[in-house]
């Protein structure tokens, strides 16, 4: 059994959980083989050889970065539809092959990550379930593919059950342990996640577990440590030519996100641009740039980045930045049309809940559809009671004048000292309304200290409130 394949398979399942809260879910690699350790070395999987043959490229061995630049990109995504067609023909000829069905499911999920077609997600789930129906025992690859499809649909508890059952067959695999820890974080059980991550040894660390550990550090008030660990994981991913382009880009986006959280906007922009160099269709990178430029009031740049992302996949978050940029540039009619599109996308997607959190955030920030925003936020907490679900609930409850609910949710959202300026701002403003002046000063000061340009509107508001409350704190 191949030593590289399940590493990529579980890694890409992990990425479902570690990106933007509202981003499209992620696909996975091959499912026909699995690893017993965390090695990323070894010979190339058959599909990689197929891609190389199709593109006329030779497959190099491990390539360390030269001069600080990542090695060349292996453009696996360019051949995705051809590979899928080939697997579909093979499955048609051998419909009882669990291996072929798993391989097909993996390719559907990869294309879903790359182009955002929800139908590919549903096809992947169906193919993975068919593979498991044919071979229900020791079919770990298909189980991980099914888990990834479920995570894509925010069916966290069912995904956790699937992964936990698979762990019984490969209990010593650090990537599977990390995936379980990551799902536990999505469900708000940070103590369970800590215990699982603590059980891993330094020798078992690779970019997958490191990405999960970085997320845990980020959420629990250790942003600088999270940045370092994620940067190391990114460099490790970049050092292997055959790591999928979209996955490599994801690591650059995550480093960009953490840099933004820490107020290093230059590094954040650099990492997002690198992600697009690796994978030009990377919607999270365009969304990150749109947010960054909006925070800097570079409205035309923000609009351009948002438009490029929306043309690929119309995410609610990206559409929100587009609408904000249009308003700032005086295009009220265009902003209204974009807001209408947000409603359409939300309507089409809310059955699966993929966009719910972003929709609640947009409605709350713009003071529209506030009862619906609160309803969405409450439903999110019921499904995935993590820090950002509580933060969304806190701000939506505040916008609806439900201050006790807002205060309780803000306290839960900040209980681990998460170094996120927007979370701290929300908590500070809620504390101010509830009469806790010292708490408000503390939270707002932390927000502007973490990132003086954390939000295109709220950063200035935080400084103004601090100037009124404690002039020395806002200087």
C-alpha positions in Angstrom: 0.0 0.0 0.0 1.2 3.4 -0.9 2.8 5.6 1.7 1.9 8.9 0.2 -1.7 8.6 -0.8 -3.7 8.5 2.5 -1.4 11.3 3.8 -2.8 13.5 0.9 -6.3 12.1 1.4 -6.5 12.9 5.1 -4.7 16.2 4.6 -7.3 17.4 2.2 -10.0 16.3 4.5 -8.4 18.4 7.2 -8.4 21.4 4.9 -12.2 21.2 4.8 -12.2 22.4 8.4 -9.3 24.8 8.5 -10.1 27.5 5.9 -12.5 30.4 5.9 -15.7 29.5 7.8 -17.9 30.0 4.8 -15.6 28.7 2.1 -16.5 25.8 -0.2 -15.5 22.5 1.2 -12.4 20.7 0.0 -11.9 17.5 -1.9 -9.4 14.7 -1.3 -6.8 12.7 -3.1 -6.8 9.0 -4.0 -8.8 6.6 -1.9 -7.6 3.2 -3.1 -4.5 3.1 -0.8 -3.7 4.2 2.6 -0.7 4.9 4.8 0.5 3.5 8.1 2.7 6.5 8.8 3.1 10.1 7.9 5.7 9.9 5.2 5.4 12.2 2.2 8.1 10.4 0.3 7.8 7.5 -2.1 7.0 6.8 -5.7 4.2 8.6 -7.6 0.6 7.4 -7.5 -0.9 6.2 -10.8 -3.0 9.4 -11.4 0.1 11.6 -10.9 1.9 9.5 -13.6 -1.2 9.9 -15.8 -1.1 13.7 -15.3 2.6 13.8 -16.2 2.0 11.8 -19.3 -0.8 14.0 -20.4 1.2 17.2 -19.9 4.4 15.8 -21.2 6.3 16.6 -18.0 8.9 14.5 -16.3 8.4 13.8 -12.6 11.2 15.0 -10.4 12.1 13.9 -7.0 11.9 16.0 -3.9 12.9 19.6 -4.8 14.0 22.0 -2.1 13.1 25.6 -2.6 15.7 27.6 -4.5 16.4 31.1 -3.3 13.4 31.1 -1.1 10.9 30.6 -4.0 8.6 27.6 -4.1 9.4 24.9 -6.7 7.5 24.7 -10.0 3.8 23.9 -9.8 2.5 20.6 -11.0 -0.7 21.7 -12.8 -2.8 18.6 -11.9 -6.0 20.6 -12.1 -5.6 21.2 -15.8 -6.3 17.5 -16.5 -9.1 17.0 -13.9 -12.1 16.6 -16.2 -10.2 14.2 -18.5 -9.2 12.1 -15.6 -12.8 12.0 -14.3 -14.0 11.0 -17.7 -11.5 8.1 -17.8 -12.5 6.9 -14.3 -16.3 7.2 -15.2 -15.7 4.9 -18.2 -13.8 2.4 -16.0 -16.6 2.4 -13.4 -19.2 1.9 -16.1 -17.2 -1.1 -17.3 -16.5 -2.4 -13.7 -19.4 -1.2 -11.6 -18.6 -3.5 -8.7 -15.1 -2.2 -8.2 -14.8 -0.5 -4.9 -11.3 0.7 -5.8 -12.5 2.5 -9.0 -15.4 4.0 -7.2 -13.2 5.4 -4.5 -10.8 6.8 -7.2 -13.7 8.4 -8.9 -15.0 9.9 -5.7 -11.6 11.4 -5.0 -11.5 13.1 -8.4 -15.0 14.5 -8.0 -14.0 16.0 -4.7 -10.8 17.5 -6.2 -12.8 19.1 -9.0 -15.3 20.4 -6.4 -12.5 22.1 -4.6 -11.1 23.6 -7.8 -14.3 24.8 -9.5 -17.0 24.8 -6.8 -19.6 22.6 -8.6 -21.8 21.3 -5.8 -23.0 18.5 -8.1 -19.4 17.1 -7.9 -19.7 17.0 -4.1 -22.9 15.0 -4.3 -21.4 12.7 -6.9 -18.4 12.1 -4.7 -20.6 11.2 -1.7 -22.6 8.8 -3.8 -19.5 7.1 -5.2 -17.9 6.8 -1.8 -21.1 5.2 -0.4 -21.2 2.8 -3.3 -17.6 1.8 -2.7 -18.4 1.2 1.0 -21.5 -0.8 0.1 -19.4 -3.1 -2.1 -16.5 -3.4 0.4 -17.7 -2.3 3.9 -14.7 -3.6 5.8 -11.2 -2.2 5.7 -12.2 0.3 3.1 -10.5 3.2 4.8 -10.0 5.3 1.7 -13.7 5.4 0.9 -14.5 6.1 4.5 -12.2 9.2 4.5 -13.7 10.3 1.2 -17.2 10.0 2.6 -16.1 12.0 5.7 -14.8 14.7 3.5 -18.0 14.9 1.5 -20.0 15.1 4.8 -17.7 17.8 6.2 -18.3 19.8 3.0 -22.0 19.8 3.8 -21.3 20.7 7.5 -22.6 17.3 8.6 -19.9 17.3 11.3 -21.2 14.6 13.7 -21.8 12.0 11.0 -18.3 12.8 9.6 -16.8 12.4 13.1 -18.5 9.0 13.4 -17.1 7.9 10.0 -13.6 9.0 10.9 -13.7 7.5 14.4 -14.7 4.1 13.0 -11.8 4.3 10.5 -9.4 5.2 13.2 -9.9 1.7 14.7 -8.2 0.3 11.6 -5.3 2.8 11.6 -5.2 4.0 15.1 -1.5 5.1 15.0 -1.9 7.4 12.0 -1.3 11.0 13.1 -3.2 12.5 10.1 -6.4 10.7 11.2 -5.9 11.7 14.8 -5.5 15.3 13.6 -8.6 15.1 11.5 -10.6 14.0 14.5 -9.1 16.8 16.6 -10.0 19.3 13.8 -13.7 18.1 13.8 -13.8 18.4 17.5 -12.7 22.0 17.2 -15.5 22.7 14.7 -17.9 21.2 17.3 -16.4 23.4 20.0 -14.8 20.7 22.0 -11.4 22.2 22.4 -10.4 20.1 25.4 -10.9 16.9 23.4 -8.9 18.4 20.5 -6.1 19.4 22.9 -5.9 15.8 24.2 -5.7 14.4 20.8 -3.1 16.8 19.6 -1.1 16.3 22.8 -1.0 12.6 22.0 1.0 13.2 18.8 4.8 13.0 19.0 7.2 15.3 17.3 8.3 12.5 15.1 4.7 12.2 13.7 4.5 15.8 12.7 4.0 16.8 9.1 2.1 19.5 7.3 -1.3 18.0 8.0 -1.1 17.7 11.8 0.9 20.9 11.9 -1.9 22.8 10.1 -4.4 21.5 12.7 -2.0 22.3 15.6 -1.7 25.8 14.1 -5.4 26.2 14.1 -5.7 25.1 17.7 -2.9 27.6 18.7 -4.7 30.4 16.7 -8.0 29.8 18.4 -6.5 29.5 21.9 -4.6 32.8 22.0 -1.2 31.8 20.5 -1.3 33.6 17.2 2.5 34.0 16.9 3.1 30.3 17.5 0.4 29.5 15.0 2.0 31.7 12.4 5.4 30.0 12.8 4.0 26.5 12.6 1.8 27.3 9.6 4.8 28.9 7.8 6.8 25.8 8.3 4.0 23.6 7.1 3.7 25.8 4.0 7.3 25.5 3.2 7.1 21.7 3.6 4.2 21.5 1.2 6.1 23.7 -1.3 9.1 21.4 -1.3 7.3 18.6 -3.1 6.5 19.2 -6.8 3.7 16.7 -7.0 1.7 18.1 -4.1 -1.5 19.3 -5.8 -1.5 22.9 -6.8 -4.7 23.8 -5.0 -3.6 22.3 -1.7 -0.3 24.1 -1.9 -2.2 27.3 -2.6 -4.4 26.6 0.5 -1.4 26.7 2.8 -0.3 30.1 1.4 -3.8 31.4 2.0 -3.8 30.2 5.6 -0.5 31.9 6.2 -2.0 35.0 4.6 -5.0 34.8 6.9 -2.8 34.6 10.0 -0.6 37.4 8.8 -3.7 39.6 8.4 -4.9 38.6 11.9 -1.5 39.8 13.2 -1.6 43.1 11.3 1.1 42.2 8.8 -0.8 43.3 5.7 2.2 43.3 3.4 3.0 39.6 4.2 -0.7 38.8 4.0 -1.0 40.2 0.5 2.2 38.5 -0.6 0.9 35.1 0.5 -2.4 35.5 -1.2 -0.6 36.5 -4.4 1.6 33.4 -4.1 -1.5 31.3 -3.8 -2.8 32.6 -7.0 0.5 32.0 -8.7 0.2 28.4 -7.6 -3.5 28.0 -8.4 -5.0 30.9 -10.4 -8.5 29.8 -9.6 -8.1 30.0 -5.9 -11.3 31.7 -4.6 -10.2 32.0 -0.9 -7.1 33.9 -2.1 -9.3 36.4 -4.0 -11.6 36.7 -1.0 -8.6 37.3 1.3 -7.3 40.0 -1.0 -10.8 41.6 -1.2 -11.0 41.8 2.6 -7.4 43.1 2.9 -7.9 45.9 0.3 -11.3 46.8 1.9 -9.6 47.1 5.3 -7.1 49.5 3.7 -9.9 51.4 1.9 -8.3 50.4 -1.5 -11.8 50.0 -2.9 -11.0 49.6 -6.6 -8.5 46.9 -5.7 -11.0 45.3 -3.4 -13.7 45.3 -6.1 -11.3 43.8 -8.7 -10.3 41.0 -6.4 -13.9 40.3 -5.4 -15.0 40.3 -9.0 -12.3 37.7 -9.9 -13.4 35.5 -7.1 -17.1 35.8 -7.8 -16.6 34.9 -11.4 -15.3 31.6 -10.3 -17.5 30.8 -7.3 -20.1 33.3 -5.9 -19.4 32.9 -2.2 -21.5 35.1 0.1 -18.4 36.5 1.8 -16.8 37.5 -1.5 -20.0 39.0 -2.8 -20.2 41.0 0.5 -16.8 42.6 -0.2 -17.9 43.3 -3.7 -21.1 45.1 -2.5 -19.1 47.1 0.1 -16.6 48.2 -2.6 -19.3 49.2 -5.0 -21.0 51.4 -2.3 -17.7 53.0 -1.4 -17.1 53.8 -5.1 -20.5 55.3 -5.4 -22.2 52.5 -7.4 -25.3 52.2 -5.3 -27.2 50.4 -8.1 -24.5 47.9 -8.5 -24.3 47.3 -4.8 -28.0 46.7 -4.7 -27.8 44.2 -7.5 -24.9 42.4 -5.7 -26.9 42.3 -2.5 -29.8 40.7 -4.5 -27.4 38.1 -5.8 -26.3 37.4 -2.2 -29.9 36.6 -1.4 -30.2 34.2 -4.4 -27.0 32.4 -3.5 -28.0 32.1 0.1 -31.4 30.7 -0.9 -29.9 28.1 -3.1 -27.3 27.1 -0.5 -29.1 27.3 2.8 -30.5 23.8 2.6 -26.9 22.5 3.1 -26.0 25.3 5.5 -22.7 25.9 3.6 -23.1 29.7 3.5 -25.2 30.3 6.6 -22.5 31.9 8.8 -21.3 34.3 6.2 -24.9 35.3 5.5 -25.5 36.0 9.2 -22.3 38.1 9.3 -23.3 40.1 6.2 -26.8 40.8 7.4 -25.7 41.9 10.8 -22.9 44.1 9.6 -25.3 45.9 7.2 -28.3 46.0 9.5 -30.6 44.1 7.2 -32.7 41.0 7.8 -31.7 41.1 11.4 -34.2 38.5 12.7 -33.1 36.1 10.0 -29.4 36.8 10.9 -30.1 35.8 14.5 -32.0 32.7 13.5 -29.1 31.6 11.3 -26.6 32.3 14.1 -28.5 30.3 16.6 -28.8 27.4 14.1 -25.0 27.6 13.5 -24.3 27.2 17.3 -26.6 24.2 17.4 -24.7 22.6 14.5 -21.1 23.6 15.3 -20.6 25.4 18.6 -17.2 26.7 17.9 -15.7 30.1 18.7 -16.8 31.8 15.5 -20.3 30.5 15.8 -20.5 32.1 19.2 -19.0 35.3 17.9 -21.5 35.4 15.1 -24.3 34.8 17.6 -23.0 37.5 19.9 -23.0 40.2 17.2 -26.4 39.1 15.7 -28.0 39.1 19.1 -26.6 42.5 19.8 -28.0 43.8 16.5 -31.4 42.5 17.6 -31.2 44.2 21.0 -30.9 40.9 22.8 -28.0 42.0 25.0 -28.0 39.3 27.6 -27.8 36.6 24.9 -25.1 38.7 23.2 -23.1 39.1 26.4 -23.2 35.3 27.1 -22.2 34.4 23.6 -19.3 37.0 23.6 -18.0 35.5 26.8 -18.0 32.1 25.2 -16.4 33.4 22.0 -13.5 35.0 24.0 -13.0 32.4 26.7 -9.7 31.1 25.1 -8.3 34.5 24.4 -8.5 34.2 20.7 -6.3 36.8 19.1 -8.8 37.9 16.4 -9.4 41.6 16.3 -13.0 41.3 15.0 -13.9 38.9 17.8 -12.4 41.2 20.4 -14.1 44.2 18.9 -17.5 42.5 19.0 -16.9 41.6 22.7 -15.7 45.1 23.5 -18.7 46.8 22.0 -21.1 44.4 23.7 -19.4 45.0 27.0 -19.6 48.7 26.6 -23.4 48.5 26.0 -23.8 46.3 29.1 -22.0 48.8 31.2 -18.6 47.1 31.6 -16.3 50.0 30.8 -13.1 48.3 31.8 -13.9 45.2 29.8 -14.7 47.3 26.8 -11.4 49.2 27.0 -9.5 45.9 27.3 -11.2 44.3 24.3 -11.1 47.3 22.0 -7.5 48.0 22.9 -6.6 44.4 22.0 -8.5 44.7 18.7 -6.6 47.7 17.4 -3.3 46.4 18.8 -3.6 43.1 17.0 -4.4 44.7 13.6 -5.0 48.5 13.4 -6.8 47.9 10.0 -8.8 44.8 11.0 -12.0 46.0 9.3 -12.9 48.7 6.8 -15.5 50.2 9.2 -15.0 48.8 12.7 -11.3 49.6 13.1 -12.1 53.3 13.0 -15.1 52.9 15.2 -12.9 51.1 17.8 -10.4 53.9 17.8 -13.1 56.5 18.2 -14.8 54.7 21.1 -11.4 54.2 22.8 -10.6 57.9 22.4 -13.9 58.7 24.2 -13.3 56.1 26.9 -9.6 56.3 27.5 -7.7 58.7 25.3 -4.3 57.2 26.1 -5.4 53.8 24.9 -6.4 55.0 21.4 -3.1 56.8 20.7 
